Amino acid sequence: MTPLRLIVVGLGARARTWLSVVRANPDVQIVALCDPDARARDRAAHDFPGVAVAADLSEVTGVAADAALLCTPPGGRDALIETCCAHGIAILAEKPLADSVASASKFVDMAESAGVPLIVGLNFRYLGVTQALRKALDGGDYGSPEFGRFLYERWRDGRQPRLNKYPLTMPHPMLWEQSIHHFDIMRYVYRAEPAYVQAQTFNPSWSMYEGDANVSALFGFHGGIRVNYQGTWAAGIDRLDFDWRTDCTGGIVVQREMFGNLAAGRRHDAELTPIPLPEHEPWISDATDLLAMFVAIFRGAAPECTGRDHLQSLYMLEACIRASARRATVEIEEVRADAMPKA
Ligand SMILES: NC(=O)c1ccc[n+]([C@@H]2O[C@H](COP(=O)([O-])OP(=O)(O)OC[C@H]3O[C@@H](n4cnc5c(N)ncnc54)[C@H](O)[C@@H]3O)[C@@H](O)[C@H]2O)c1
């Protein structure tokens, strides 16, 4: 089969992972690379001799391409999405799709009208541990899930040279850049859509972020599951603690590390039993599987992680912001209705 011809747009921190994953996939061929930053372009020209390199996507629309991988910051993607839609170029956009629910909804509508696949890079779904957790809950050995506790406590030094800089000044960096993954995998693993949220976002006194680095939320999902969420990028200690426990009618399933350590037990078990996980190279295996899913769409497979699906996670995010500002419960339906195009 002919490889998928891909334009990589945005050559910053995240693109470094993507470029190695794409290079290792014989089903994909990079046909152009874009970034307004001259140093990024020089690196790309050196690493990909013979491939078109440009400052902007609009300069390479003459290159025959099937898809574009957007690794740009979530704000300011309008022109990129418009260009892809105008030229029938499928889109694989890094999360979050946009920096507002309104923009994301507009992009989803635009892509659907143009008949262009729009997929969001939700790589955490493709972690071996996420797949195993979903399967453990589906299997029914521990009964049906009724409530969960999701903790992600990290000291993220956003000034490190290897990390992107825009989250330091964006509003709600934790929600838009990190919690969006967590909200997505909650929906994915529980196979449930959110109904309402009570939440507070805030910034610890020592936070290096201008926007709130902390999110505390209690989500209610349709079907009855409740999830207590705490996420921070400004933990009091320089480490990453992850703990996602789900209590079910007959036991619990617990994930104790971001990339593994899954165990489960029935109500009267003295010890939890580890659940075996596949070999997994963090950031690489998950992106590899996400890319394989994207390529499969062009060969007739059903799309996963669609922009339309992603809107549900963005509603959760926006509902947290509103709930915190109002100090009141916010229904997801309110956010969804506000995002609908006005007649
Ligand atoms: N899925 C993940 O695990 C993961 C991890 C890190 C970042 N991300 C996401 O990846 C995206 C990019 O983040 P990053 O860390 O690479 O940021 P970054 O700031 O390091 O890089 C962004 C790059 O995009 C370029 N750019 C900006 N506007 C552009 C445009 N119109 N056309 C072409 N290039 C443009 C910038 O010059 C920069 O080189 C964000 O959406 C972020 O949330 C995802």
The ligand as a Tripos MOL2 file, in Angstrom:
@<TRIPOS>MOLECULE
LIG
   44    48     1     0     0
SMALL
NO_CHARGES

@<TRIPOS>ATOM
      1 N1         -0.1050   14.3210   23.8500 N.am      1 LIG1
      2 C1          0.9190   14.6340   24.6250 C.2       1 LIG1
      3 O1          1.3570   13.8320   25.4440 O.2       1 LIG1
      4 C2          1.5240   15.9980   24.4980 C.ar      1 LIG1
      5 C3          2.7310   16.3160   25.1350 C.ar      1 LIG1
      6 C4          3.2400   17.5950   24.9630 C.ar      1 LIG1
      7 C5          2.5590   18.5320   24.1960 C.ar      1 LIG1
      8 N2          1.3850   18.1790   23.6020 N.ar      1 LIG1
      9 C6          0.6280   19.1300   22.7670 C.3       1 LIG1
     10 O2          1.3360   19.3830   21.5770 O.3       1 LIG1
     11 C7          1.0570   20.7170   21.1200 C.3       1 LIG1
     12 C8          2.3700   21.4560   20.9260 C.3       1 LIG1
     13 O3          3.0560   21.4810   22.1600 O.3       1 LIG1
     14 P1          4.6590   21.6100   22.2100 P.3       1 LIG1
     15 O4          5.0450   21.1410   23.5640 O.co2     1 LIG1
     16 O5          5.2820   20.9860   21.0510 O.co2     1 LIG1
     17 O6          4.8100   23.2050   22.1330 O.3       1 LIG1
     18 P2          6.1110   24.0340   21.6880 P.3       1 LIG1
     19 O7          5.8550   25.4500   22.0640 O.co2     1 LIG1
     20 O8          7.3410   23.3560   22.2040 O.co2     1 LIG1
     21 O9          6.1240   23.8750   20.0840 O.3       1 LIG1
     22 C9          5.1500   24.4320   19.2630 C.3       1 LIG1
     23 C10         5.7900   24.7240   17.9160 C.3       1 LIG1
     24 O10         4.7590   25.1410   17.0230 O.3       1 LIG1
     25 C11         5.2740   26.2070   16.2390 C.3       1 LIG1
     26 N3          4.1550   26.9520   15.6730 N.ar      1 LIG1
     27 C12         3.3550   27.8740   16.2580 C.ar      1 LIG1
     28 N4          2.4100   28.2970   15.3880 N.ar      1 LIG1
     29 C13         2.6160   27.6320   14.2270 C.ar      1 LIG1
     30 C14         1.9760   27.6240   12.9600 C.ar      1 LIG1
     31 N5          0.9080   28.3910   12.7120 N.pl3     1 LIG1
     32 N6          2.4510   26.8160   12.0050 N.ar      1 LIG1
     33 C15         3.5160   26.0180   12.2340 C.ar      1 LIG1
     34 N7          4.1660   25.9660   13.4170 N.ar      1 LIG1
     35 C16         3.7210   26.7660   14.4020 C.ar      1 LIG1
     36 C17         6.1410   26.9920   17.1940 C.3       1 LIG1
     37 O11         7.0830   27.8300   16.5340 O.3       1 LIG1
     38 C18         6.8240   25.8590   17.9690 C.3       1 LIG1
     39 O12         8.0160   25.4380   17.3570 O.3       1 LIG1
     40 C19         0.1480   21.3290   22.1770 C.3       1 LIG1
     41 O13        -1.1800   21.1990   21.7590 O.3       1 LIG1
     42 C20         0.3990   20.4780   23.4160 C.3       1 LIG1
     43 O14        -0.6920   20.4170   24.3130 O.3       1 LIG1
     44 C21         0.8800   16.9360   23.7250 C.ar      1 LIG1
@<TRIPOS>BOND
     1     1     2 1
     2     2     3 2
     3     2     4 1
     4     4     5 ar
     5     4    44 ar
     6     5     6 ar
     7     6     7 ar
     8     7     8 ar
     9     8     9 1
    10     8    44 ar
    11     9    10 1
    12     9    42 1
    13    10    11 1
    14    11    12 1
    15    11    40 1
    16    12    13 1
    17    13    14 1
    18    14    15 2
    19    14    16 1
    20    14    17 1
    21    17    18 1
    22    18    19 2
    23    18    20 1
    24    18    21 1
    25    21    22 1
    26    22    23 1
    27    23    24 1
    28    23    38 1
    29    24    25 1
    30    25    26 1
    31    25    36 1
    32    26    27 ar
    33    26    35 ar
    34    27    28 ar
    35    28    29 ar
    36    29    30 ar
    37    29    35 ar
    38    30    31 1
    39    30    32 ar
    40    32    33 ar
    41    33    34 ar
    42    34    35 ar
    43    36    37 1
    44    36    38 1
    45    38    39 1
    46    40    41 1
    47    40    42 1
    48    42    43 1
@<TRIPOS>SUBSTRUCTURE
     1 LIG1         1 GROUP 0 **** ****
